[in-house]
Amino acid sequence: MPTRSTPPAGAAADARPSAPSRAELIADTALTLLAERGMRGLTHRAVDERAGLPQGSTSNHARTRQALLEAAARRLAELEARVLAPGELLTSSDPAGAAAGLAHALHRYLTGSTDLLVCRYELALEATRRPGLRAFYDDAGRRFREPLVALMTAAGSSEPERHALSVVAWAEGMMFACAVGSYHRAVPAEEELRRGCAELLRGMLGTGAAG
């Protein structure tokens, strides 16, 4: 993968017309290294070298490894928000419309953002060993969970938190299977994802998430 001065694969095509700031370049490069080399390949020196920055630039921006990981997690959340766009897609309280919006977001992620998914898994595993990163990672994830809980409430769910968890588990399981798991060569069509999500919502809500 070349040195990135733009977001990793999966960011919206029109995401940022101007040149990235140094902070964005460092965070984007950290994500690139995570996707390519895993957690062991992410170091301050490696970011400097890959981004073409003077040695010490990344350390000046993020002095500790924890700070570098937090910068990567923050940037990941920003890029995922562009791909998943919960504010745009989770707008219908009708279960059928919700299923269509969720399927569209999921398909867009699976067909153009697998680098981001690999970064997500790397950071999630590291967060199990770093309480500080765990708190930061979980806080970033709330921007996706909270709109989904609101959607479940608007759709008439009697247990919106539990039903939101079920939808998240289904979506994350689908992403893992199709990005790095046994179905990584068989990404479902958007219509298949819509039908699967509709079946899930219909089972939980008992209303018109027509398949």
N, C-alpha and C positions, 0 to 999 in steps of 0.2 A: 504494500500500500504506500502511495507517495505521502510525503509530508503534507498535512492538511492545514490550509489556511481558511478552510470552510468547514462546517459541521461534518461529522462522520456520515456515512451512507444512511439515508433515511430521513434526513432533514428536508423540509419542504423546498422545492426548487427555487422559490422566490423568497426564501427565508431572510436573507440579509444581503442587500445590494452593496453595502459599503464594506470596506476592509475590516477584519475583526480587530478588536482591541488586543493588547498583549495578554490580558487575563483570559479572553476567549480563546486565543491561539494556544495558550498553555493548557487550558481545560480540554479543548478539542484534541490536542495532541496526546494528552493523557488518555483520553478515550480511545484514540487510534491505537495506542500501545497496548491498552487493555484488551482490545479486540484481537490484535495480532499476536501478542506475546503472553497474555495472561498477567496475573498480579505480580509475578516475579520479574516481569519485564518492565514494569513501571517504576522508574526511578527519576529523581530530579535531573541527573545527568542525561539520561536517555531522552527526556522531554526536551532539554536544551538542544541536544544533538539533532533530534528528529525535526524540531521546529526551526532549526537554523538560528537559534538565539545564542548570544554570548554565554559562556559557562557561568553559572551562578544566577541567571535570570529567573529560573523557576524557583530556586531557593529564596530569592528575594520576594517573590510573590507568595509562595506557600512554604514557610520555613520548615515545617515538619511533614512527615509522611501523612499524618492524620489530616493536616490542612490540604495537602495535595489530593487525597482521596475525597475530602469534602468538596473541593472545587470540581472534581470529576463528577461526583454525585449530583451536585447542583446543576452542572451543565447538562448532564444526562436528563434530569427532570425537565429542563427547558426544551431540549430537543424532542423528548417524548411527547411533551405537550403540543408541539407543532404537528407531530404525526397523528397522535390520538385525538387531539382537539376536542376534549370533552365538552367544552362550552358550546361548540358548534353541533356536535353529533348527539349529545344527550339532552335534546330539547323537547322531545315528544313524550308525553305521559301515556300515550297509547302504546300498549305492549308491542304491537306490530311495528310501529314506527321506531320504538326503542330498539327492537331486534335489528331492524335495518341499519340504524345508526351505529350500533355496536359492531355489527358485521363489517360495515364499511371501514371503520377505524381499524379493526383487527386485520382485515385483509390488506389494508395499506401498510400496516406495520410488518406483516409477514412477507410481503412481496418487495419491500424496499428498505427495511431497517434492521436486518439481521445483525449488523455490527452493533447496533444499540442494544439489542437483546443480549448479545454475548457480554457486553459491558455491564448490563443490569445484573446478570447472573454472577459475574466476577465480584461486583460490589456487594451483592446480597450475601454471598458466602463470606466475604471478608468482614462484613458487618456482624456476623455471628461471633467473631473473635474480638471485635472492637466496640465496646459499649458506646463510645462517643460517636462512632460512625453509624451505629445502629439507630441511635436517637435521631441523627441527622437524616438518615435514609428513610426512616419511618415518617418523619415530618414532611419530607418531600413527597412521599406517596399519598399524603392526605388530599392533595389537590386532585387526585383521580378518584379516590374513594368517596369523598364527600358529595360530588355531583351525582354519583351512582346511587348513594343512599337517598338523596333528594328525589332522584328519578323513581326509585322504588316506592317512596312515599306517595309521590304524585300519581303513580300507577295503581294505587290502592292496596299496596302490600300491608299486611297486618304486622309483619316483622321486617321492616326495611333494612336494618343492620344485618340480620342473618341472611336475607335474600341477596343483599349486595355482596356479601362474602361468597355466596354460592356462584354469583355471576363472575366475580373476580377469579375464583378458583377455576371455573370453567375456561375463562379467557386465558389465564396464565398457563393452565395445563395445555391448552391448544397451542399457545406460543412456544412453550418449551418443546413439545412434541414435534412441531413443524419447523422450528429453528435449529435445534441441536439434537433432538431425539430421534426416535425410530421412523418418524414421518417427515424427516427433513427434506426428502425429495418429492414430497406429495402434498404441497400446500393446497388446502381446499379452495374451491372457487368461492367468490363472495356469496353467491346464492346458497351454497352448502352451509356456509357459516351462518347466514341469516336463518336458515331453517333450523339449524342446531340451537341457536340462541332463542328462536321463537318457541321451540319445544321446551327449553328450560324455563322460560318466562311463563309459558302457559301452564306448566306443571306447578310452578310456585304460586302464580296469581289466579289461576283458574278462570282467566278471561281471554279476550280476543287476540292473543298473539298468534294469529292464524299462520299456519305453516304454508 
